C-alpha cells in the first residue's frame, strides 16, 4: 500500500542538518518585512495562493470497502471506488478513528496521483503531494500549523530527489526564501529588502557534509569559512531545513486557535 506514517513523513533532513540549520538561521534572520528596504511596498503580483485545498474522498453513496483489522469498529482503511476502479483511499494510520492520510489514484486505479496528510489529527491537511506518472513532482506544506501553505517543494522526476524549495517564512503570502539543489549541494538565498527577489549578496551554500558558509552566490568550496553559529538567545526560530530524503517535522505551533486555522477541513 506504500503508506507512510505521519511521524515518519516529517523526517526530512539528512545528517548535519541541525548544525546547518543553526548556521543558516544566522543568515536568514530578519528577512521578513512589511516594506522593502528602499521604502517601496512589496510587489502584490507575487502573492501566492496559500489556501490548503483538500480534494474530497467521500465514501457515502459510492461503492466502498472498509478494512478493520483489529475489529474495534474503526476501519483502518476505506477504499472508495468510481465505477470499477479505486478512486481514492482514506487511512487511519494511528488507530484513533480519524483519517490522517488520503490517497488518490489515476483512472487505472493503481497509479498514485495525489496524497494528503493530516499530522495532528485536527481535521486540517498539513501536507499535499502531487504526482506525475506515479512519481512525486510537487509538495505543498503547512510547516507552522497555521492552516495555510508556507512551503513549496519541487522534485526531479528522474531521481525522486528534491530540486527546489520556496518558502514564505513571514507568512505574508510572498516567497522570501529559495533553496536550489545541485547534486548534494544546496544554495540558499533570501529576500531581505522585500522586493520579492533573492538577494545574491546574502546567499549561502550548504555542502554535501551539511556545513554551510556565506558565499555571496559563489559555488561551494571545501576550504571556505564556516558561517558563525548564532547566539542561543536569538528569539527567531531556525527555518525549516532542506533535505534530499524524507521531510523532518517542524515544531508544532501549538493547539490551533479558531482565529489561526484557515486550512481545508476534511
Steps between C-alpha positions, in 0.01 A plus 500: 500500500805721526371687805706738707421574861459868596794484739724357230384730227647810666853354535667689219847623555816300466804487731634837603169678447473622860845661483415642160170632633667699776752654264246570229272671751771760558467598135121478477410706810318819415397401147135584556389861473178683416680749277811467287828653612467775238162601638283345230210269572536132423396386153137386532530295179731257677246397765454122501181306550555359850161331535507129587285325240369164625372276221182321609509124549145422605391138553131582553285409203789327325638151494744472791698225671601530866781314673481468880796275583458504881118488501464810717231651280744760362616415148870560437445529123201596288527451123261712294419391144388684188356246264722194515825668610622640831476880491633587845592348834456627857740371764509521880865427566497532881172324576322794663200480270587818307638522148855630472600399147316522170622341176362568153549283193499540124233330292697175498419474873862437601720794393522753782432861395457680835546453875385714791608474864345628823783457753329634812156337448314831522316463169725743310746377237866592567665365185401433140707295256440513122619215276560477126494151354525359851811707584507778760506834320397771749427536868319774693536524878358688795812478718381746767159343566327828414256347251674645192765386254841654569742265319505379139736219391585376150653158424707351220272241338797292384676470837218568746723751681394848603628765257351826625330640809320832530388619841289781644663538841312821586158349415400800288436292188830595331798270457805635683729194504627295208689168520652350184674162491784407264587143580574488874563875525220744578510877457273710720398858427268737683309818427593753768400820322147384424513539122393140444835392355796310653781721633820348348727665758331314784497152344675203657601157379464177699744232395448125490631474858226732627739787577367839382709806421432850368604523137322797344357272236825322406533124474587294806871452574642247749728757665235768543447642847204367694238758591486581874230333708245753632463575868284265704302806613369569150122522507431412137461123447725328245342448157371174362808333355528332161573137439544243231323231704166499679354820659593582876224630723488866589408572860121521527383853567279367777128436515354704215259770611189577296648825371811331365357201315432569136566163340267271315324269741436138417 
